[in-house]
Amino acid sequence: MNKETVPSQAEKSNPEGEPSQLSPELLDKIKHPARIDDVIREQSPEERKSNPALVPEMIDDSSEQ
């Protein structure tokens, strides 16, 4: 089987003839995601402490607000 004849997973789940079933609001969030800083600030202190991507300084700074 060559690559040209095998449809990708995206093509299988959404054939070209079918319009997308996503709402305009959801499409807007996909195209324009929230800033990562805003998302981190909205997390609870427990979520921030368990997030391995944050260093202790980031956890301390955001809890003082």
URKACOR-V582047 format. One record per residue. N is the residue number from 1. SS is DSSP state (2 for helix, 1 for strand, 0 for the rest). D_FIRST is the distance of its C-alpha to the first C-alpha in Angstrom with 2 decimals. Layout:
BEGIN
n=N ss=SS d_first=D_FIRST
n=N ss=SS d_first=D_FIRST
END
This chain:
BEGIN
n=1 ss=0 d_first=0.00
n=2 ss=0 d_first=3.73
n=3 ss=0 d_first=6.66
n=4 ss=0 d_first=8.42
n=5 ss=0 d_first=7.01
n=6 ss=0 d_first=7.01
n=7 ss=0 d_first=10.82
n=8 ss=0 d_first=12.72
n=9 ss=2 d_first=15.39
n=10 ss=2 d_first=18.04
n=11 ss=2 d_first=16.58
n=12 ss=2 d_first=16.32
n=13 ss=2 d_first=19.92
n=14 ss=0 d_first=21.39
n=15 ss=0 d_first=19.96
n=16 ss=0 d_first=21.32
n=17 ss=0 d_first=23.91
n=18 ss=0 d_first=25.51
n=19 ss=0 d_first=28.12
n=20 ss=0 d_first=28.29
n=21 ss=0 d_first=30.58
n=22 ss=0 d_first=32.07
n=23 ss=0 d_first=35.76
n=24 ss=2 d_first=37.05
n=25 ss=2 d_first=38.84
n=26 ss=2 d_first=35.73
n=27 ss=2 d_first=33.81
n=28 ss=2 d_first=36.83
n=29 ss=2 d_first=36.78
n=30 ss=2 d_first=33.12
n=31 ss=2 d_first=33.83
n=32 ss=0 d_first=37.20
n=33 ss=0 d_first=37.23
n=34 ss=0 d_first=40.60
n=35 ss=0 d_first=41.92
n=36 ss=2 d_first=41.31
n=37 ss=2 d_first=45.08
n=38 ss=2 d_first=45.86
n=39 ss=2 d_first=43.40
n=40 ss=2 d_first=44.90
n=41 ss=2 d_first=48.43
n=42 ss=2 d_first=47.70
n=43 ss=0 d_first=46.68
n=44 ss=0 d_first=49.34
n=45 ss=2 d_first=51.02
n=46 ss=2 d_first=49.34
n=47 ss=2 d_first=45.86
n=48 ss=2 d_first=46.79
n=49 ss=2 d_first=48.19
n=50 ss=2 d_first=45.09
n=51 ss=0 d_first=42.73
n=52 ss=0 d_first=41.75
n=53 ss=0 d_first=41.00
n=54 ss=0 d_first=44.69
n=55 ss=0 d_first=47.36
n=56 ss=2 d_first=50.82
n=57 ss=2 d_first=52.33
n=58 ss=2 d_first=49.96
n=59 ss=2 d_first=50.78
n=60 ss=2 d_first=54.53
n=61 ss=2 d_first=54.60
n=62 ss=2 d_first=52.90
n=63 ss=2 d_first=55.15
n=64 ss=0 d_first=58.35
n=65 ss=0 d_first=57.92
END
